[in-house]
Amino acid sequence: MSRAGASFALSGVGRSAKAATIRSERSGCFGRPTARERRVRRFGPRAFALAALLSLPGFAQARDAGEPDTVEVPDDALPQGFTPPADSSAETLRFTGYVDVGFARATGNGSSFADSDQRVPLDYGVDAFAPAVNSRGDVASTDARGRFTNGFLPRSVAIGNRPSFLLNTASLDLRFNPRAAPVSVFVRAQAMPRWSPGGDATRFELQQAFGKLTPLSTQELALSAGRFDSVFGFEYTENEANLRPGITPSLTARYTTGHSLGVKVFSRVQLPALWSAVSLNAAATNGGTRVEELVPQSASLTGVPVGSARLGYELNLQHLQAKLGVSGLYGARNDQRSAGAMQAGFGLDARATAFGVSLAGELLRLVDDPGPLAGKFTGQGTAELASGFQVWGGWVRALWTLPWHGETLTALSVYGRYDARKAQFAGMAWVVTNRFTAGVRLDFTELLALKAEALWNRELAGAPTVDNDVFTSSAVFTW
Amino acid sequence: MRRALVVAAALSGACAPSSGAPAMTWTVRDLFDEVAAPEAAGAAEAYWGGFEPGRLAVARGPIPWRGAPSATGDVEVEDGPALVVQPAFADGAPAAVLITEIWDHHPAPWVQPSYLPVRAFEPSAPFKAALDGARPVLNVDEGSGFYSPFWRMVYAVMPEGTDGASLVSEGAVLSLSTSLADGPLVSWPLVPPGTRLARGAGEATAVQPLTGQPVADRRLADGWRDGKKVTWLSLGADHFTARADGLVDEVPLFAFVRQEDGGHREGLDLPFVLAHHPLTQSLARRVEVVVDASMAVFVPAPNEALRAAVEAQGLAAPVPDAAIPEAVARSYTLRVAADSTCFGDAARFPQECRWLDSQEAVEALPPSRRVRTETLVTAATLRVGDEVLR
């Protein structure tokens, strides 16, 4: 956390300044519910609409957890994020986390693989990531039934088409944030209990571990080193179940939401006269921005880092908050060993929030050179060849938080998302798919979120039509 | 696949060190590009996994193996580029083989599906039920590292009223088909339109270059790959086998080489030796056979030019008994003998020589004489003795 952020956290709820700078870290710390009540009393329903939206645990934290982000808002509309209780605000070592318990069922055989499909590699001709069941992007099944695949697979919860409870993630965050030094440390350790036909397949992952230096007390400048979030687009800010408004990631999340190992710099310049800010988030990492299922992050296989960056603009008015970003990446693809095989990506993102409604979307274009050497390396093992690849994709989402709340049920939101993806491995057919997602989210204070979501996947070209729709739900307990 | 070549070339220069040789695939299209403009490719003397492109295809001028010095005379190719029929021996007989793909340090190829839309599946005559206007639909082309000339014909039964001409992608076929039935394994190397086997002006067919035996030209056919027309050379059905996981079975293809000082192996212009029953397998791994001073190459007595060419490669080519009948001599031309004592006596020729003209004979050599390489080829046998590929 930056000095500015620490300052806010310490000054907390009761300060009287007209605007406050919310400076965030990763992960969420939730404030006291009484803050909302005070805001509602003072500003009435209109102020509450924005406040309710921002204070959705997932929504507020998604924003906070991100870029890292600074948001200029009137202090009366402040969300409850990053307002630790006074008796703990002086603590320099804090533990937080969440448990995500799911219940899901997929149709068909739980995968995107048609029984009759004999194409090689099987995972090149379909979208194996489509039947996602949780916020990690794990799918109901990747069972290829002995057919050859080549390392373009998500992780699987291996339930096929059977309804099943799932312990999606148990996550522990540790934050060390000494008040007297411009240095902080953040560690996120996660357990993902899984089963596979070969037996227990539970994974433990140190998803993030980084130190951050904020050398200038008068500037928003942060330097990070370690394993941290992507800087591409903004969907990475919703990686965690307690941060994501819905449940499942988009069809393009696999390309932009990975946790990279390297160094990162973030800087933001506030433009108070315009209620605006511009920011730059840039990283040099081992593997780029893809998820570790597809690209190893813990080591550079090429010796050449991947550069990625996002240039962002924010407009923060009392009733309208908008963010625009342009992202890019370039470097050697890290799923093979040649420094001559490059990956290049470009993205646009936009978000707008007003009167309880949030609209968001991303566009992505990505191109991979073929790897000239045999061998393809992913977080799940070794495959045969790193093929040339290209993809277009994007998504849009609308989320509406109803202007209503109660003592226990503190927020009710409904949302819908449309995803589209068009991808091609060199020499093979374009695979065109889309997906409609609809869901509802209920927040019971900041400690519990219940979410239910339906996904309708459609194969438009290049892939056989398969039954791979999903109903999934999630109970996220945050502590 | 030339792009892979360029990448590999770049890699060998300024880029970071790699852990091994580039994984390369060369197809007929690459062969034709290479022989049509070798200077442009900057690889006029290129060897692709030990194979010289200019011996496998020809754009103009003398047909390799048939130009001087040769057994059948100097023959200029008509309307190149064209694929060159390669001389070989198999099971003790002269053979003719066509090499259409080369994979070097590359994963072995898998069988890919080729979907033929049909009205109904008729096991006895499936092709007769092909949907009007439909052509086979392939999954992959030469641009993919998973390109393979080895296909499994899959009959896709389509609903009544389906427009066959509209089925131009496998996604459409798979989505619409009501059932699928496996058909034969077919060898279909993708080629540029108009591809044919090299033959001289006025010749009705291509020939085995050393014996002059005719080799039937192969039919070109076409189909669809993701909405685009593709052309292939039809090399017949059931000339290879595959494992349950789709990997194509491989057999050895023996190529004679000379061991140079320093360990480098130099390829020799000698016929290949094919595996046992070569008409049943088409994926072959190059196994280099190191010649030694005890071995000799048979060259018919009158063909002094050919003898000189063989000797120029550092090989022994003793002058044989002139009484050996020409027809016999022709069928032994460029055959390597581990024991050449019969060369000098027509009465003892050829039975008293120990010929290296079969898999069994080559594998009887000390193992140190054989070097397994990382190169695989599509080696479609067109003829073995009097048996011809159908």
Interface residues (C-beta under 8 A of the other chain):
Chain A: A114 S116 D117 Q118 R119 V120 P121 Y124 G125 G146 R147 F148 N150 T302 G303 V304 A332 R337 S338 A339 G340 A341 D369 P370 G371 P372 L373 A374 G375 E384 L385 S387 G388 F425 A426 G427 M428 A429 W430 V431 E459 A461 G462 A463 P464 T465
Chain B: R3 A4 V7 A8 A10 L11 C15 A16 S18 S19 G20 A21 P22 A23 H105 H106 P107 W110 V111 Q112 P113 N139 V140 D141 E142 G143 S144 G145 F146 Y147 S148 R152 V154 S169 E170 G171 A172 L174 S175 S177 L180 R225 D226 A244 D245 G246
